[in-house]
Every structure is written in C-alpha cells, then in structure tokens.
Amino acid sequence: MTNVELREPSFWVLTALAAGRSHGYALIQETSELSAGRVALKVPTLYAALDRLREQGLVAIDGDEVTDGRLRRYFRLTDEGEARLRDEITRMEANVEQAKARLKIRATPSTRKAIA
Amino acid sequence: VNADEPTAVDAASESSLTAEYRRLLRWYPKQWRQANEQAMLGALLDQAEGEGREASLRAERTAIAKAGLAQRAGLRAHTTSPLTLALGGAGILLASIVPFVDRALFIFPAVQDLNWFNRLEQSDSQELSAGILVVAFALLAFGFRAERGIAGRSVIGKAALILFAAPNLLVVILDSGPMDTLPIDHARLAVETAAYVAATYGGLAGLLVAALIVLRAQVVRGVARFGLPLLALMTALPLAIGHVHSQVIGHIVFWDYSAGIVVLLAIGVLFLVQGASAALRNRYPIGINRA
C-alpha cells in the first residue's frame, strides 16, 4: 500500500488529524484552511473519505461526544496513518525535487537553445 | 427560487432541517445508518449552522444521494462471495460435465486405454456427478471460509439448496442397486417409491424456495441470478402441466434430463465467471487504487 497515491482530500484529512483528534465539521474547516480553500469538503464526501481511510486502517474513531444535543464523532490518526502520511510526503518531495531539477535545466539559456 | 439559497431563520427551522437531513440520509443503507446516522447528522447540522443556513443546499442533497448510493453499491459488492461462487460454479460445471465424459467414452473407445478415464468409467459417473453436485451446493449454501453463501443469512435458503441437491444422490445410489439383493416386497417398494417421490418433489420444492431466496439475497448478481429460477421454472412447469392436462398434452416433451443438465451447466459457467472475475478484480484492481 505504500506506493498508493492519496487523493487530495484524504491527504488533507490525514494532515489535519496529525495535529490531534477532530470531529466532522472541524475537519471540514481545517482541510479548507490547510489547502488554502482548494478543498471544500461536503459532509457526505468527508464521511466517504473517512470510511475509506478507516477501512485502510489509517484513521480510527476516537469516541462520540454530545454537544448542544448533537452527536460529534471524533477521529484520530493511527500509527499506520502517520506512516502513510510520511510516505506520501516523501513521495511528494521526490516529485518536487524532480520537477525543480527539470525546471533548472529549462531555465539555463544555453540548454533552452539546445532544446530548441 | 434558487434551491441553494438558505431560507429565513426561525426558531422551529432547526427541527425541520434535522428532519430533512434524516430523510436525505435514507439514501444510505440501513446498516450504515445504524452506525453513522447520528454522527453525520450532527456534522451536517454543524456545517449548516456554521454557514448560517437553515435549509439544505442542492449540492449537498446531490452529494448525500451519490454517497448513499455508493455505500449501497459498496455494501452489495462487499457481500458478494467471489471464491464461493467460483468454486461452487466449478463444482456445478464439473458435475454437469461428468455424465457427458462418461458418454464420450463410448464414442471414443481408444480413450478408455488411459488410466484416469478408465477409473472414471469404472466408477459410476452418475454417482460421482451427484456427489460433486451435493458438495457444490453445500459450498454455495454455507460459503467458502468466511464468505457468505448465495442464500445470504437465510437458514431456510441454505436448507433449500441442500434439499435440491441431496435427493439426486439418493436416487442414483438407489439406481445403482444396493437393494437388488433384497426380495421385492411391499417394504422395498415403499422405500424406493418414497425415495423417488422425495427426490422429485422434495428436490423441486427445495429448488423453488432456494431460487426465490437466492434472488432476494443479491449475493449472485447479473444474468447468473436468474439461473436457479429458470431451472425451477423448467422443472416445475412440465410437472404442473403434466398433472393437469396429462391426457391432452402428455406426449409433448417440454423437458428431458439433457435440457436440465444444459441449464445446470450454464449456471455453473455463470457462477464460475462471476466469482472468478470478482476474485481477480479484488486481487488485481484495475488502475491506481487511491485512498
């Protein structure tokens, strides 16, 4: 499973949970903030992502709490989830390094001429 | 009126919004709702409150419907039993082919020189076929390892599948002559008659019940799920017509055993293909498996 690509919402959900346990709506707000507004999750989409991540053992339910008569279900990152997030970061960093290296080649006028 | 626009806020609206979300959550399967409805409802209400809304958004309703249907599809996919279907289908297929192999030995006598075929020929292929069929239907009824059987959780369905397959074995055992040494008396005739009646009507009753329960259980899907009902219809119809109008159309051949074997063979192929393709899909998912 280590080379499996994470979707952006799943990546941000894992990232949000890396800081500590959180519940549904708080996760929606956090993922939106962390992604600079690119990921605007709806509750059904968030729960579908959480179901998938739970099936893969990356997140776990961390208890239910009732606040103002509403049930809030808390989720936490598992050890496997943390390892998966670290793998994903390593993969993304490697991608960034490759892209930067290619752009450096393109940026040199002599190489640009050679390519042309 | 834009359905995405929130309506005016009033004191009673929260409960109506709660009721609306509850209605929308019915898109999800019951099993999922029992575990998650309250938590998801809380999150939906939190989000509506955070955005200052007192009504659901159209995009939200669409997302709930899509996610709910996906859950239902996923649940169905999860309950299919690939190895049970593949092995059960292979068993039915083998049971259907064995009698043909037996016949083929008469057409190709040279084949009888081969040891394996000789052994098969020496053993009674009908008994072998009926035995394999019982094993295949037991497997389909109870499921392979932790998989669910094709009748789902229904105990009656499981019993019906066995009831359909087992009498065939009883009949071929009786046909093979274990009672031949006994004198032909009333007791022997009564036992044999009871066995044949049980095999014909018990097997048919088992098939009819099993066909309905398997259809409802949705473990078998696609064309394959109509296999047992078709077999039941093909078996029941001539019997029913035969009883009602035997004097008029008794001579019309609706059914013979080769037709039954062909349908059974087709069921075996369909189960095998469905089970094997599902097992392969599970083992080698197509495309990138994304979390």
Boltz contact constraints between the chains, C-beta under 6 A:
constraints:
  - contact:
      token1: [A, 4]
      token2: [B, 289]
      max_distance: 6.0
  - contact:
      token1: [A, 5]
      token2: [B, 288]
      max_distance: 6.0
  - contact:
      token1: [A, 5]
      token2: [B, 290]
      max_distance: 6.0
  - contact:
      token1: [A, 6]
      token2: [B, 291]
      max_distance: 6.0
  - contact:
      token1: [A, 7]
      token2: [B, 290]
      max_distance: 6.0
  - contact:
      token1: [A, 10]
      token2: [B, 291]
      max_distance: 6.0
  - contact:
      token1: [A, 24]
      token2: [B, 43]
      max_distance: 6.0
  - contact:
      token1: [A, 25]
      token2: [B, 43]
      max_distance: 6.0
  - contact:
      token1: [A, 25]
      token2: [B, 46]
      max_distance: 6.0
  - contact:
      token1: [A, 25]
      token2: [B, 47]
      max_distance: 6.0
  - contact:
      token1: [A, 42]
      token2: [B, 60]
      max_distance: 6.0
  - contact:
      token1: [A, 42]
      token2: [B, 63]
      max_distance: 6.0
  - contact:
      token1: [A, 43]
      token2: [B, 43]
      max_distance: 6.0
  - contact:
      token1: [A, 43]
      token2: [B, 44]
      max_distance: 6.0
  - contact:
      token1: [A, 43]
      token2: [B, 47]
      max_distance: 6.0
  - contact:
      token1: [A, 44]
      token2: [B, 63]
      max_distance: 6.0
  - contact:
      token1: [A, 44]
      token2: [B, 64]
      max_distance: 6.0
  - contact:
      token1: [A, 44]
      token2: [B, 67]
      max_distance: 6.0
  - contact:
      token1: [A, 45]
      token2: [B, 63]
      max_distance: 6.0
  - contact:
      token1: [A, 47]
      token2: [B, 40]
      max_distance: 6.0
  - contact:
      token1: [A, 48]
      token2: [B, 67]
      max_distance: 6.0
  - contact:
      token1: [A, 52]
      token2: [B, 291]
      max_distance: 6.0
  - contact:
      token1: [A, 70]
      token2: [B, 42]
      max_distance: 6.0
  - contact:
      token1: [A, 70]
      token2: [B, 45]
      max_distance: 6.0
  - contact:
      token1: [A, 71]
      token2: [B, 38]
      max_distance: 6.0
  - contact:
      token1: [A, 71]
      token2: [B, 39]
      max_distance: 6.0
  - contact:
      token1: [A, 71]
      token2: [B, 42]
      max_distance: 6.0
  - contact:
      token1: [A, 72]
      token2: [B, 42]
      max_distance: 6.0
  - contact:
      token1: [A, 73]
      token2: [B, 39]
      max_distance: 6.0
